[in-house]
Each structure stands twice: as structure tokens, then as C-alpha cells.
Amino acid sequence: MKRLHVHVAVDDLDRSIGFYTTLFGAPPAVTKDDYAKWMLDDPRVNFAISDRAGVAGVDHLGIQVDTADELQDLATRLKAAGETTRDQEAATCCYARSDKAWVTDPSGLRWETFFTFGDAAHYGEDQPDARLPDAGKPAASCCPAPVGAAGQPAAACC
């Protein structure tokens, strides 16, 4: 079963944790000094916040899957949609180990599809795509720099 993933960059992590805990009626499943995550069943969403980016707002959206086969199927569909994708194996990011496929939609919004298979003791830093001029651009998440069609840089999502 798939789960929607939303990662929001926030200005004040503690205040935001209080807000979202009240909104969702539940405390975060994961809380770190720079990150919090709720694994909600109603609505079925993996909602994460962090204070790692310089700009607050939606960092990226995604779809979390339960198996490697589901990830392969979803990544195949992303590639068939005609947008440039970037695959990552055994990435360490957001205190987790995951296989991922990234895509940037036609408007520049980054989408992450991923299968998580373990925890990590640190936030982690996925390697950005060095071919892109904004590869070193800070982001709240560990996602690679945005990519548009034909490998051209895309506008940031926020």
C-alpha cells in the first residue's frame, strides 16, 4: 500500500512540532534536533518537517511504498511519463535507509518515490547530481537538485 509523503521546511521546529501535533492529534513518530516525522493512517501520509533549509515551505512531495517491487513499478511509470528521473540505491537520508527514484514535474515540483528498509543514526546527505549548476543548493531534505525535462535545471519547488 502506498503512502503520500510531504516534507515541509519550517522556520521554528519546536513551534511547528506543537502545531502539527495538535493538528494531527498525535505526537511525531520520530523527533530529532532538526527533524520530525508523523506516520499517519488517517490520512495515510508520511508528513515530515525540518529546519535544514534556508527557506520555509513545501520542500518536496513523494510516495512511500512498502516493497522494492512497488518502487520499481512506480519508477518505471515516472520514466514513462517523459520526465528526467534520478535513481538512488541505499541512500541515507532523514534518519532512514531507502532506495529512491526522484523526478521533477513539468512545473518544477520535486517528487520522491521511495522504499525504506532501515533506520539511520544520522540525518544523512544524499549526493546531489553534480551535472547541475545548482547541485550545492541547500534543501530541507536530502533530495538531489531539481531536474527538468532533458536534464535541464528546473525551478525550485518552494
N, C-alpha and C positions, 0 to 999 in steps of 0.2 A: 504494500500500500504506500502511496506517495504522501508526502507532507510538504506543504508550502513552507519556504524559508524566506524570512525577511531579516535583513541586517541593517540597523539604523545607527548612524554615527550621532552621538549625543555630546552636549556641552558639559553636563554635570551628571556623572554616572550615578552617584548616590540618590540624587533627586529623581532621576529617571527610573531607577530601580523602584523607588517608592511609588511613583506614578503608575508604572506598568504592573506592579504587584497589586495595586488597588484595582486597576482596570481589569486585569485578568482574574482577580480573586484568588491568586496563588503566588507563592514566592518563586523566584527563579530556581530552576533545576541545577544550574551551575552559576556560581558567583566567584569572580576573581577581582583583583585590584583594578583591572582595566576593561572588564567584560562581564556580561550576564546573559544567560540564555534560559528561556522558558520553552519546554516541550509540551505544548498544549494539545489536548484531544478535542476540545470544543472551543473555538475552531481548531482543526488539525493543522497546527503550524509550529515550526521551529522559529521562534522570534528571538533574535539576538540584538544586543546593544553593546557599543564600546565607545571609549573616549580616545581612540587612537588616531583619528583623522583630524585635520585642521578645520574641516567644515562639517557642520551638523546637517543631517538629512538622510534620505534613503541612500545607502551605500550600494546595495545590490539586492536583487531578489533571487530566489532559487527554488529548486525542487529536490528534496531529500528522498532517496529511495531506500528500500530495505535490503536489496541484494545487488551484487555485481552485475547480474544479468539484466536487471531493471535499468541500471546505469548505462549499460551497453546499448540497450534498446532506445533509451532517451537520447543518448549521444548520437546515435545513428539518425534519429529524427531531426536533431539540431543541424547536423551536416546536410541532410536532405533539404532543409529549409533555405539553404543557399547562403547562410552567413558563415563567417570565419569562426572556427572553434579552436580551443586550445585544451588538450587533454593533460592531466596531471595524475601521476601514479604515486601512491603512498605519500601524499602531501601532509605536512604537519601544519595545522592552522586552527585557530580558535580552540585550543586545548584539545584537539582531536586529530586522529589519523584517518585520512579519507582518500579515495580515488575520486577525481573530479573531471568534468567537462565544462568549460566556460564558453559563453557566446555573448556577443553584444547585439542587441536588437537593432533594427533599422534606425531607431531614434537615439541610439547611444546608451540605452539602459543595459547594464551588465546583469546577466543571468548565470547562476552557478547551479549545476546539477551534480549531485554527489552521493556517494555511498560511504558511510562512516563505519570503520571496522575496529576502532580502538580509541582510547584516551591518550592524551599527551600531557606531560607535566608543565609545558610552557606554551605560550600563545602560538609561537611558530611564525615563520615567514616563508611563504611560497616564493619561488623565484619569479620575478616579472619577466615578460617577453622582451629580451634585450634588443630586438629588432625595432622596437617602437620608441619614438623620441620622448615619450612621457613615461618610460619604464620605471623611473625612480619616483614617480608621483605618489605622495602619501595617500593611503586609503585606510578606512577603518578596518577593513577585512584584509585577509591575505591574498586577495584576488589579484590576478595579473592586470596590467594596464588595459584599458578598454581597447577593443579592436573592432573595426567596422568591416564592411564587405571588402573583399580582395586584400585583406591585411592592412588596410589604411587605418590610421588612428581615428578613433571615434570620440565624440564629445563625452565628457564625464557624465555620470548619471545624476549627480547632485551638485 
